[in-house]
Amino acid sequence: MRAVRRAGTAATLALAGALLAGCGGGVAPAPPPAPTVAPPVAPAAEPDAVACQRHGPASESVRRVAGAIQAGPVLPAGVALFLIGPREAYTMQGVRDVELAAAMAEVVAAIDELDARGKALLPAGGDAANDKVQLDATRVVAALDAVERACATR
């Protein structure tokens, strides 16, 4: 079962990398995988614990996209597509720990900045789904690290 999951994960990662990099040989790309959605959590759970639980899978997705961004020019539409689901995990209301809430807000701001910067870097008349731009994922990675530190102290 694990081997099947690993193979599926590898295929998903390869597809994500290809879509972000804009690779295509004239063949229509396969539809992208569904954005990562935070796992369901019991409603009675403490909000900070829920936020940290959601961080794990969301962080993995954001780090994969950040790796593709750092590797070279990417399609802004691909960045937006792959970060919309993970971004949602960091918009949770009711987090009590001030450091955790601030770190989560920074992840959202960093993702929004990547999206805006990707659009701003397009040439006049450019197309976010066809024209690659070079972005910097340093801010979003630092924000993820801050959430990890805040969750580690819990």
RAFEN-V882685 format. One record per residue. NEAR is the number of other C-alpha atoms within 10 Angstrom. Layout:
NEAR
NEAR
This chain:
6
7
8
9
10
11
12
12
12
12
12
15
16
12
18
20
20
17
24
25
23
20
15
10
7
6
7
7
13
8
8
13
12
10
15
20
16
19
14
9
14
8
8
7
10
13
17
20
14
20
25
21
17
21
22
16
16
23
23
14
21
25
16
15
23
21
15
21
24
14
14
14
17
28
27
30
20
23
26
21
17
22
24
18
18
24
26
15
25
23
15
16
10
11
19
11
13
10
15
22
20
16
21
27
18
20
27
22
16
21
24
17
15
23
20
13
16
23
19
14
16
18
12
7
7
13
14
21
15
16
20
23
20
17
22
17
20
12
17
23
18
15
21
23
15
19
25
18
14
20
18
9
7
10
